[in-house]
Amino acid sequence: MDGAMGTELQRASLQPGECGEFWNVTEPERVRAIHQAYVDAGAQCLLTNTFQANPTALAKRGRSEQLEAINRSALELARLVAGPNRFVLADIGPIEQEWRRQQMMQVVQSLRTADAILLETYSDLHALWAIKYACLPGLGAEDVPVLLSVTYRRTEAGVLTTHGGQPPEVYGRLARQYGVAALGVNCGRDIGMGEISEIIRRYRQVTDLPLFARPNAGTPVRGDNGWVHPQTPSEMAARLPQLLEAGVSMIGGCCGTTPAHIAAFRPIVDEWNARQCREGI
């Protein structure tokens, strides 16, 4: 999978408060270049630049009437770079305030030509309801799998849980019955590669669904030129084998990861796959 989109848009001069998803319309070449950099680094799955392309978020920036144009352009840009041999995942982040079924259905319908729908950075059980009662109905007869990526935190007591209070096992046990095709983990404040590996292991203990992980490049720290993510490509790549051993089927990156991180992951994944083939696994 590819790495972060939001922090790459910021590196490409997206300003605070500016609508990054609207760049699909106004700055398509810059968005396309980010996709291309991830493909050049070895990514086989590209996420669309649509994380907050929903009516609630777009309305705050005066763009609610442009949902269809933004999402259509996002799919076109990702498809252009992906070509026939890579996958395009439509990225849908949480909709603010209470869960809105009609909004979710509208967003899904605008992205239904993707190879899969990815609900990313969800932190309570409304995500499962959204999949069963909005995503799948919104897709209708379209045979498009829906992936769910959950975000966690470690409490003061050292317990891994979502902001809704659920441990990884809850999602692992419920995911299939709500229509989830693959279950993952991404982001999370103070959640590093060790915690991500633990979450994958705990998922694997209770489900046989495909699992994926998109860790941050560490928790941001204040640098000379603003906030920076401290984990280098080589540091993250060195921890990748434990994620593979834990049972992950797809690996990418979230906030702060760059094409350089994905390029560092690629040879480790290739060697892992080659070893599995040699051993007949």
RACORFEN-V83425 format. One line per field, one symbol per residue. psi: psi as a letter, one per 20 degrees, with the letter a starting at -180 (. if undefined). burial: 1 if it has 16 or more other ideal C-beta (glycine too) atoms within 10 Angstrom, else 0. A space follows every 10 residues. Layout:
psi->???
burial->???
This chain:
psi->rabqgghhhh hjjpqpiqoh hihhghlhhg ghhgghhhgh ijqipppqmj gkmqggghhh jkjhijgggg hghggggggg hhaijrqppo porqprbqpo ghgghggghi jijrhqpooq lqjrihgghg ghiggghhhc ipmoqpqppq qrrprhjjpp qrhijprhhg hhhhggijjp hqpaqrbppk oahghghggg ghghhjqjqq qrpmqrlrpq qpahkapqpi prghgghhih hhgghijqhq pbqbpiqrhh ghhhhghggg hgghhhghik .
burial->1111111111 0001000011 1111101101 1101111110 1111111111 1111101100 0010011001 1111101110 1100011111 1111100011 0011111111 1101111111 1110101101 1011110110 0001111111 1111000001 1100010101 1101100111 1111111100 1110111111 1111001011 1111111111 0000000010 1010011011 0111011101 1111111111 1111110110 0100000000 0
